[in-house]
């Protein structure tokens, strides 16, 4: 007779409570998958498919907890699916919730970890994503701004890097998969530094069917569950890359090693400090840099960190600025051992890391709450640098002029 650990989650006023039931013993799995599916949008069909199909392949090696929100406009709210071994999938209604609220993510992830005893854990966040700027600036200049797992039923509220860091504080995940557009930013990676070992994400727009998640689950449910975590990350990158739409040649998926993210942070801090001292990066210089870099985001807000560093190293004079730029490029490349494409905007991918950073976009209002949304912006001085470069690009002021104004 197969022994299982049973538990129930009850939704009460939007707050989940855990209620234990008698159990034979604690059933264990090699891997646990927690699926946070922001389906209250036009992604409902994809989210539902992922929840149903992934739960269906659960095995003794793989336990699955899926929180499925949506569909948009439905009064039924979210559903929780639990699956392990050959038991039928358990389903329960969770009522209305906001996937863009960090409290929703925290309650779900803690509950999933309480439900199952797994040797390693993977968190998958699926939903619309945008550059990591303010989640409060919902429709600014025609763009839905800021964060991951956007909940269209809650005015488009999304998870900023600060939200992600808050929701997963005190938890430890082996792999976090962010199936959202523009999620491979340094801001999100830094926000996950204390709660995850690896991150799989995309620096570009992302079009997926959900088959990649099911494919990963099938591998974890079989013999692949004993492979190293690094090998599993490589598998996830390959699976998601294979799921990209053939006509979307510029879509990219990357695997980020969070043990290297501190070096990226330190290099960005050094680079921002050096650029604040470089009068050569004036309005004309910034426009020249922008014209030679690949840009992603609805307003062209982000660019590849390695490409930026290499471009700056070519235009800066010999000194601290050039050295900082070269270090930033090297750190970005070292942090991304897995690239799931061969092209970035038709250019050899070896020039890029797949890890993106924010630079001043044409729409300055998108940046109002950047430092609030990202601890990286504060710790590296990148938020201050962006404000300075934006002002310099629009007014043509020198560093000395800006410092005198401040």
Number of C-alpha atoms within 10 A of each C-alpha: 3 10 12 16 17 16 16 17 20 15 15 10 10 13 15 17 13 13 10 12 10 8 12 11 11 13 19 20 23 18 26 29 29 24 28 26 26 31 28 29 21 15 19 19 15 18 27 22 17 23 25 15 17 28 26 19 22 29 22 18 21 30 31 29 29 28 28 28 29 28 22 17 11 12 10 13 18 23 18 22 19 24 24 27 22 12 13 12 17 13 15 15 16 22 19 20 20 25 32 26 20 20 18 18 23 18 15 22 23 15 19 25 16 12 23 26 18 18 14 17 25 22 22 20 21 26 27 26 26 27 33 32 25 27 26 19 19 17 13 12 12 9 13 24 27 27 31 33 31 30 25 22 20 16 14 25 25 33 27 32 32 22 24 26 22 16 22 22 14 10 13 17 19 18 26 26 23 24 27 25 27 29 32 29 24 27 25 27 28 21 22 25 19 17 21 22 19 24 29 27 29 30 28 27 20 24 16 17 16 22 19 21 25 20 19 22 27 20 18 24 25 15 10 16 21 15 11 10 17 17 12 18 25 18 19 26 27 20 19 28 22 16 18 22 13 11 7 12 14 18 23 28 31 28 29 30 22 21 13 17 21 15 18 26 22 16 24 29 21 21 27 21 19 18 22 20 15 17 16 15 23 20 19 13 16 17 12 14 15 18 10 11 16 16 21 22 18 16 17 17 23 25 24 25 28 27 26 23 26 20 20 24 21 13 15 19 13 10 10 17 24 22 19 24 29 22 22 28 27 19 24 29 22 18 21 22 15 23 23 22 19 15 16 18 15 9 12 10 16 14 14 25 25 34 31 28 22 26 21 23 19 12 13 14 12 25 23 15 17 24 19 16 25 25 19 24 22 15 14 20 19 24 24 17 21 20 16 19 24 20 18 21 19 11 11 15 16 22 20 13 12 14 10 8 7 6
